[in-house]
Amino acid sequence: MEVLRSNLGRVRIPEPTTRIYKHECCISFDTPKSEGGLFVDMNAFLAFGKDYVGWNYEKTGNPVYLHIKQTKKTEDAEDRPSKKPTLLAIGIDGGFDNSEPQYEEAYEIVILPDYVTLPFPSVELPEKVRLAVDAVLLAEGAERKEQLASWTADKKLVSKYATDLLQLDNGVVVPPVGWKCAKCDKTENLWLNLTDGTILCGRKNWDGTGGNDHAVNHYRETGYPLAVKLGTITADLEGADVFSYPEDESVVDPLLAQHLAHFGIDFSSLQKTEMTTAERELDQNINFDWNRIQETGEDVEPLFGPGYTGLVNLGNSCYLAATMQVVFSMRSFCLKYYSDQSLKAAFSMAPADPTVDLNMQLTKLAHGLLSGKYSAPVLEKDDTTSADSSPKQEGIRPRMFKSVIAASHPEFSTMRQQDALEFFLHFIDQVERMNSGKPDFDPSRSFKFGIEERLQCPSGKVAYNRRNDYILSLNIPLEKAINKKELAEFQNLKSKKAAEGKELSADEIVRPRVSLKDCLDCFSAPEEVHEFYSTALKARTTAIKTAGLTSFPDYLVLHMRKFVMEEGWVPKKLDVYIDVPETIDISGMRSNGIQPGEELLPDSDAGDGEQSTKLLANEDIVAQLVSMGFNLLHCQKAAINTSNSGVEAAMNWLLEHMNDSDIDAPISQNVQNPDIDQSKIDTLLSFGFEEKLACRALKASGGDVERATEWIFSNPSASAASDMDAATSGGAAVDPLLPDGGGRYRLLGFVSHIGTSTQCGHYVAHIHKDGRWVIFNDEKVGVSKNPPLDMGYLYFFERLES
């Protein structure tokens, strides 16, 4: 007891707002149920497993810990009272689970470094210790608080103004497109007031962007309470952004359809398009997809051990689980966060709170997945075996990793389903930022490659644009289907069934089948670019664009563009199979810059109003994207980066690049840049920045040195970026830091999606390991007998060494 009293100064009584971790170790996936239980630091309120608590003592000197150990009760199932279903039960395997095993908790005080133990509860303990421990035990754990916040963050309240909302009979009819603020020229961030039908722009942001406050000022003048953001309204109305000014928050309007109909906005036609024959066929196929992708009905042999650890679904987190399983099957990430970095090394480098450190949590996840420590067979809940039972694994819960990777992305902080592609790009961006300035230690670099676009105008002269990317996004040319005969027969059968008033069964439906080679060829195929300004002709003309790769990455990620926009701007999934071989050769896609005999387009004259050979955004494409609620500048960039090839291509680019660090940087060729004061350039040069980067930052910041400095630090990849704003150059200009090699690749794994939209459904990973295909379906891991190679959404290829 004396040793405890001598360390009372290192014991804190937590405040109500203190984050207390008591359900999971912040270095490993140990829990109170683990063999050694969990040790809660009574000063920092972080939890540690038995193998790691000593590290925390060495680092912090905090000696007093609350030891929590949970032991499973042996009571009979029929004697166990049913638990009341909770919100957090949603999304678990089996839905509301009232048959969870019950645990008994035991506590004791442990004092390091000698592991002196004292019983708890005990009246002999100092009052400060008793109060501190009671506060820890009564508090909601930080892990559970974060999970609960994710669920409740999505729940909007019904507005008290919705039921009796006044709507004026003023004859206002809102058109489907072409919206503009009634008080200024803003065509984006527009809000429809649901009382008088006035369309006005939203609030002005702190940096001057956004609207001009006309919508909120209109409320202040009239008191009309509710407005809906145009561009967020979909056929099911669930995604509509309704804002209540007097309640000062986004709300639910249960009568929104009625309120919109008052102004001529009728959704009945959209509802009908959702129920077309094609949609019914797709719905029927979902069950087929589900069974085939998850290999339902197959006698899947479960796998255990290093590299075969499952990830428990936290509630619509399968997009994260499938993606990270593939990522940690790649040598670059395994080396960085497992083989070459121990848990102790990551913890020693981590800040005071390791739960918010991405390097620590990635290392924790890597060791959890690859060590095999958490991939052991466990028996069913009744601890009995039967002839038809098979062992399962509990898997690990990536709660802390999800929390830290989602901290900079509000969508991933929710419990909604997300796009696996968007998550992958966000993850790679965060890893690159974390390793900024250390390219040799950056595992995300293994995905990075250069893309070069060649533009030739009728003069015969050419221009080259280059950029870097992490994924190769491929259109699917349905017209190249290799089963056209079967498709024609299917169409005849469908017509016959329709005439008889019968519906097709799932096994009668035939899908187009397209080869991956045709998708790759489509990427490189020549295409027309309209409204291209040629400095040789000094006029707008039609150019021919081709594209290729300037380098071949260690790992090539192919994104199949299965999601397109149908009538009414409703995302739709293409019902198609992709024939994907297990090895590919893309050597023919290499681009080598200007060739002998080619002549570059001349630089623009100083007085040339067009300013450069670069594209201007097609106004029609931009207008259609803006009408869907996207930012004007982002839409312009999308049109330019897809060479004005169409709305669909621009939409795909926009969805893939919304989180780019320089997405909000001005488009230099479309903006009259201010004259740059040489003294300001010199000032930035004195800070150690390169002249080219200094000029770019000053242009992006209106010539303000302070804002330019902030812009540089906010865009760490800007110095190396080679995008559509880069100067035309004749050389291939391959980034020497990019990995490169031959063009032969082997399929390492793929992520498949089940469902009609990336925001719903389920993701599953299949990975080629130890000479066989393995299915990773959340915490379920087993041998894949029939991997659905033709149903992938993201394909991950590993380069074969020559």
Backbone hydrogen bonds, N-H to C=O, Kabsch-Sander energy under -0.5 kcal/mol:
donor,donor_aa,acceptor,acceptor_aa,energy
5,R,1,M,-2.3
6,S,2,E,-2.3
7,N,4,L,-1.3
8,L,5,R,-1.2
10,R,7,N,-2.0
11,V,8,L,-1.8
12,R,42,M,-2.7
18,T,15,E,-1.6
20,I,18,T,-0.6
21,Y,19,R,-0.5
21,Y,45,F,-2.7
22,K,20,I,-0.6
25,C,30,D,-2.6
26,C,47,A,-2.3
34,S,31,T,-1.7
37,G,34,S,-1.4
38,L,68,I,-2.5
39,F,48,F,-3.0
40,V,38,L,-0.5
40,V,66,L,-2.8
41,D,39,F,-0.6
41,D,46,L,-3.0
42,M,64,V,-2.3
45,F,41,D,-2.4
48,F,39,F,-2.0
50,K,37,G,-0.5
52,Y,49,G,-1.5
53,V,49,G,-1.5
55,W,52,Y,-0.5
56,N,52,Y,-1.4
57,Y,53,V,-1.8
58,E,54,G,-2.3
59,K,55,W,-2.1
60,T,56,N,-2.9
61,G,56,N,-0.6
61,G,57,Y,-2.0
65,Y,110,V,-2.4
66,L,40,V,-2.3
67,H,65,Y,-0.6
67,H,108,E,-3.2
68,I,38,L,-3.1
68,I,66,L,-0.6
69,K,106,A,-2.2
70,Q,32,P,-2.6
71,T,104,E,-2.5
73,K,102,Q,-3.3
79,D,76,D,-0.9
80,R,76,D,-0.5
80,R,77,A,-1.1
89,A,86,T,-1.5
90,I,87,L,-1.4
92,I,89,A,-1.7
95,G,92,I,-2.8
97,D,95,G,-0.5
98,N,96,F,-0.7
104,E,71,T,-3.2
106,A,69,K,-2.5
107,Y,120,F,-0.5
108,E,67,H,-1.3
109,I,118,L,-3.2
110,V,65,Y,-2.7
111,I,116,V,-2.6
112,L,63,P,-2.6
112,L,110,V,-0.5
115,Y,111,I,-0.5
116,V,111,I,-2.2
118,L,109,I,-2.7
120,F,107,Y,-1.0
125,L,122,S,-1.3
130,R,126,P,-2.2
131,L,127,E,-2.8
132,A,128,K,-2.2
133,V,129,V,-2.8
134,D,130,R,-2.4
135,A,131,L,-2.1
136,V,132,A,-1.9
137,L,133,V,-2.7
138,L,134,D,-2.2
139,A,135,A,-1.5
142,A,20,I,-3.7
145,K,141,G,-2.5
146,E,142,A,-2.3
147,Q,143,E,-1.7
148,L,144,R,-2.8
149,A,145,K,-2.6
150,S,146,E,-1.8
151,W,147,Q,-1.7
152,T,148,L,-2.8
153,A,149,A,-1.9
154,D,150,S,-0.5
154,D,151,W,-1.0
155,K,152,T,-1.2
156,K,154,D,-0.8
159,S,252,V,-2.3
162,A,159,S,-1.1
165,L,162,A,-1.2
168,L,195,T,-2.8
170,N,168,L,-1.6
174,V,263,F,-2.9
181,C,186,K,-2.7
182,A,199,I,-2.7
191,W,200,L,-3.3
192,L,228,V,-3.2
193,N,191,W,-0.6
193,N,198,T,-2.7
194,L,226,L,-2.3
197,G,193,N,-2.0
200,L,191,W,-2.5
200,L,198,T,-0.6
202,G,189,N,-2.1
205,N,209,T,-3.2
208,G,205,N,-1.9
211,G,203,R,-2.3
213,D,202,G,-2.5
215,A,201,C,-2.7
217,N,213,D,-2.2
218,H,214,H,-1.7
219,Y,215,A,-1.6
220,R,216,V,-2.0
221,E,217,N,-1.8
222,T,218,H,-2.3
223,G,219,Y,-3.2
227,A,243,F,-1.8
228,V,192,L,-2.2
229,K,241,D,-2.5
230,L,190,L,-2.2
230,L,228,V,-0.5
232,T,229,K,-1.5
234,T,232,T,-0.5
237,L,234,T,-1.1
240,A,237,L,-0.9
242,V,240,A,-1.0
242,V,251,V,-0.6
243,F,227,A,-3.1
244,S,249,E,-2.3
245,Y,225,P,-2.4
245,Y,243,F,-0.6
248,D,244,S,-1.2
249,E,244,S,-1.3
251,V,242,V,-2.7
252,V,157,L,-2.5
256,L,253,D,-1.8
259,H,255,L,-2.5
260,L,256,L,-2.8
261,A,257,A,-2.3
262,H,258,Q,-1.2
263,F,260,L,-1.7
264,G,261,A,-2.0
265,I,260,L,-2.0
266,D,264,G,-0.9
271,Q,267,F,-2.4
272,K,268,S,-1.7
273,T,269,S,-2.1
274,E,270,L,-1.5
275,M,271,Q,-0.6
275,M,272,K,-1.2
276,T,273,T,-1.2
280,R,276,T,-2.1
281,E,277,T,-2.5
282,L,278,A,-2.2
283,D,279,E,-2.6
284,Q,280,R,-2.3
285,N,281,E,-1.8
286,I,282,L,-1.0
286,I,283,D,-0.7
287,N,283,D,-0.7
288,F,284,Q,-0.8
289,D,285,N,-3.3
290,W,286,I,-3.1
291,N,287,N,-2.3
292,R,288,F,-2.6
293,I,289,D,-3.2
294,Q,290,W,-1.9
296,T,291,N,-2.1
298,E,295,E,-1.7
300,V,298,E,-1.9
303,L,781,V,-2.1
305,G,375,S,-1.3
307,G,369,L,-1.2
308,Y,305,G,-2.2
309,T,369,L,-0.7
311,L,778,D,-1.6
312,V,310,G,-0.5
312,V,396,I,-2.7
320,L,317,S,-0.6
321,A,317,S,-2.1
322,A,318,C,-2.8
323,T,319,Y,-1.5
324,M,320,L,-2.7
325,Q,321,A,-1.9
326,V,322,A,-1.4
327,V,323,T,-2.4
328,F,324,M,-2.4
329,S,326,V,-1.8
330,M,327,V,-1.5
334,C,330,M,-2.3
335,L,331,R,-2.6
336,K,332,S,-1.8
337,Y,333,F,-2.3
338,Y,334,C,-1.2
339,S,334,C,-2.2
340,D,335,L,-2.9
346,A,342,S,-2.2
347,F,343,L,-2.4
348,S,344,K,-2.4
349,M,345,A,-1.4
350,A,346,A,-1.0
356,V,353,D,-1.6
357,D,354,P,-1.2
358,L,356,V,-0.6
361,Q,357,D,-2.4
362,L,358,L,-2.5
363,T,359,N,-2.1
364,K,360,M,-2.6
365,L,361,Q,-2.2
366,A,362,L,-2.8
367,H,363,T,-2.5
368,G,364,K,-2.2
369,L,365,L,-2.4
370,L,366,A,-2.8
371,S,367,H,-1.7
374,Y,368,G,-0.5
375,S,372,G,-1.3
378,V,392,K,-3.8
380,E,384,T,-0.5
383,D,380,E,-2.6
389,S,386,S,-1.4
392,K,378,V,-2.1
395,G,374,Y,-0.7
396,I,310,G,-2.1
399,R,397,R,-1.8
402,K,398,P,-2.3
403,S,399,R,-2.2
404,V,400,M,-2.2
405,I,401,F,-2.6
406,A,402,K,-1.6
407,A,404,V,-0.5
409,H,406,A,-2.0
412,F,409,H,-0.6
413,S,409,H,-0.7
413,S,410,P,-0.6
414,T,411,E,-1.4
415,M,150,S,-0.9
417,Q,759,Q,-0.5
423,F,419,D,-2.3
424,F,420,A,-2.5
425,L,421,L,-2.4
426,H,422,E,-2.2
427,F,423,F,-2.9
428,I,424,F,-2.6
429,D,425,L,-2.2
430,Q,426,H,-2.2
431,V,427,F,-2.3
432,E,428,I,-2.5
433,R,429,D,-2.4
434,M,430,Q,-2.2
435,N,431,V,-1.5
436,S,433,R,-1.5
438,K,435,N,-2.5
441,F,438,K,-1.9
442,D,439,P,-1.2
445,R,442,D,-1.2
446,S,443,P,-1.6
447,F,444,S,-1.8
448,K,445,R,-1.0
449,F,469,D,-2.3
451,I,467,R,-3.2
452,E,548,G,-2.8
453,E,465,N,-3.1
454,R,546,T,-2.9
455,L,453,E,-0.5
455,L,463,A,-3.0
456,Q,544,I,-2.1
457,C,461,K,-1.9
460,G,457,C,-2.6
462,V,599,E,-2.4
463,A,455,L,-2.2
465,N,453,E,-2.4
466,R,723,D,-0.6
467,R,451,I,-2.1
469,D,449,F,-2.4
472,L,557,V,-3.0
473,S,471,I,-0.7
474,L,472,L,-0.5
474,L,559,H,-3.1
478,L,476,I,-1.5
480,K,477,P,-2.3
481,A,478,L,-1.7
482,I,513,R,-3.2
487,L,483,N,-2.1
488,A,484,K,-2.4
489,E,485,K,-2.1
490,F,486,E,-2.2
491,Q,487,L,-2.3
492,N,488,A,-1.9
493,L,489,E,-2.2
494,K,490,F,-2.7
495,S,491,Q,-2.3
496,K,492,N,-2.2
497,K,493,L,-2.7
498,A,494,K,-2.5
499,A,495,S,-2.2
500,E,496,K,-1.4
501,G,498,A,-1.1
502,K,497,K,-3.1
508,E,505,S,-1.5
509,I,505,S,-0.7
509,I,506,A,-0.9
514,V,577,Y,-2.6
516,L,579,D,-2.4
519,C,515,S,-1.3
520,L,516,L,-2.4
521,D,517,K,-2.8
522,C,518,D,-1.9
523,F,519,C,-1.2
524,S,520,L,-1.3
525,A,521,D,-1.4
527,E,545,K,-1.9
529,V,543,A,-3.1
530,H,528,E,-0.5
532,F,529,V,-0.5
532,F,541,T,-2.5
534,S,532,F,-0.7
534,S,539,A,-2.5
535,T,533,Y,-0.6
538,K,534,S,-1.7
539,A,534,S,-1.2
541,T,532,F,-2.8
543,A,529,V,-2.6
543,A,541,T,-0.5
544,I,456,Q,-2.4
545,K,527,E,-3.1
545,K,543,A,-0.5
546,T,454,R,-2.0
548,G,452,E,-2.2
549,L,589,M,-2.6
550,T,450,G,-1.9
551,S,450,G,-0.8
554,D,446,S,-0.7
555,Y,446,S,-2.4
556,L,797,F,-2.1
557,V,555,Y,-0.6
558,L,556,L,-0.6
558,L,795,Y,-2.9
559,H,472,L,-2.4
559,H,557,V,-0.5
560,M,558,L,-0.6
560,M,793,Y,-2.3
561,R,474,L,-2.5
561,R,559,H,-0.6
562,K,560,M,-2.5
564,V,562,K,-0.6
564,V,572,K,-3.0
566,E,564,V,-0.6
566,E,570,V,-2.3
569,W,566,E,-1.6
570,V,566,E,-0.7
572,K,564,V,-3.4
574,L,562,K,-4.4
576,V,574,L,-1.3
577,Y,512,P,-2.7
578,I,790,D,-2.3
579,D,514,V,-2.6
579,D,577,Y,-0.5
580,V,578,I,-0.9
584,I,745,Y,-2.2
586,I,743,G,-3.0
589,M,586,I,-2.5
590,R,587,S,-1.5
591,S,549,L,-2.8
594,I,730,G,-2.6
598,E,595,Q,-2.4
601,L,462,V,-2.9
608,D,605,D,-1.5
611,Q,608,D,-1.2
612,S,610,E,-1.0
616,L,531,E,-0.5
622,V,618,N,-2.4
623,A,619,E,-2.7
624,Q,620,D,-2.0
625,L,621,I,-2.0
626,V,622,V,-2.9
627,S,623,A,-2.0
628,M,625,L,-1.2
629,G,626,V,-2.3
630,F,625,L,-1.3
635,C,631,N,-2.3
636,Q,632,L,-2.3
637,K,633,L,-2.3
638,A,634,H,-2.2
639,A,635,C,-2.3
640,I,636,Q,-2.4
641,N,637,K,-3.0
642,T,638,A,-0.8
643,S,640,I,-1.8
644,N,639,A,-3.2
645,S,642,T,-1.6
650,A,646,G,-2.0
651,M,647,V,-3.0
652,N,648,E,-2.4
653,W,649,A,-2.3
654,L,650,A,-2.6
655,L,651,M,-2.4
656,E,652,N,-1.6
657,H,653,W,-1.6
658,M,654,L,-0.6
660,D,657,H,-1.7
663,I,660,D,-1.5
665,A,662,D,-1.4
668,S,666,P,-0.9
670,N,667,I,-1.4
671,V,667,I,-0.5
671,V,668,S,-1.0
673,N,671,V,-1.2
677,D,675,D,-0.6
680,K,677,D,-0.9
681,I,677,D,-1.6
682,D,678,Q,-2.7
683,T,679,S,-1.9
684,L,680,K,-2.0
685,L,681,I,-2.4
686,S,682,D,-2.1
687,F,683,T,-0.7
687,F,684,L,-0.7
688,G,685,L,-1.6
689,F,684,L,-1.7
694,A,690,E,-2.6
695,C,691,E,-2.7
696,R,692,K,-2.0
697,A,693,L,-2.5
698,L,694,A,-2.4
699,K,695,C,-2.2
700,A,696,R,-2.1
701,S,697,A,-0.9
702,G,699,K,-0.9
703,G,698,L,-3.0
704,D,701,S,-1.3
705,V,703,G,-0.6
708,A,704,D,-2.4
709,T,705,V,-2.4
710,E,706,E,-2.1
711,W,707,R,-2.4
712,I,708,A,-2.1
713,F,709,T,-2.1
714,S,710,E,-1.8
715,N,711,W,-0.8
715,N,712,I,-0.8
718,A,715,N,-2.3
720,A,717,S,-0.7
721,A,717,S,-1.3
726,A,723,D,-2.0
738,L,735,D,-1.7
745,Y,584,I,-2.9
746,R,798,E,-2.9
747,L,582,E,-3.2
748,L,796,F,-2.7
749,G,796,F,-1.7
750,F,766,H,-2.4
751,V,794,L,-2.6
752,S,750,F,-0.5
752,S,764,V,-2.9
753,H,791,M,-0.6
754,I,762,H,-2.8
760,C,757,S,-1.6
762,H,754,I,-2.0
764,V,752,S,-1.9
765,A,776,F,-2.2
766,H,750,F,-2.4
767,I,774,V,-2.5
768,H,748,L,-3.0
769,K,767,I,-0.8
769,K,772,R,-2.8
772,R,769,K,-1.6
774,V,767,I,-2.5
775,I,782,G,-2.6
776,F,765,A,-3.3
777,N,775,I,-0.6
777,N,780,K,-2.8
778,D,776,F,-0.6
780,K,777,N,-2.1
781,V,779,E,-0.5
782,G,775,I,-1.7
783,V,301,E,-2.5
784,S,773,W,-2.9
785,K,783,V,-0.6
789,L,787,P,-2.3
791,M,788,P,-2.2
792,G,789,L,-0.6
793,Y,751,V,-3.1
794,L,751,V,-1.8
795,Y,558,L,-2.7
796,F,749,G,-3.1
797,F,556,L,-2.9
797,F,795,Y,-0.6
798,E,746,R,-3.3
799,R,554,D,-2.9
800,L,744,R,-3.0
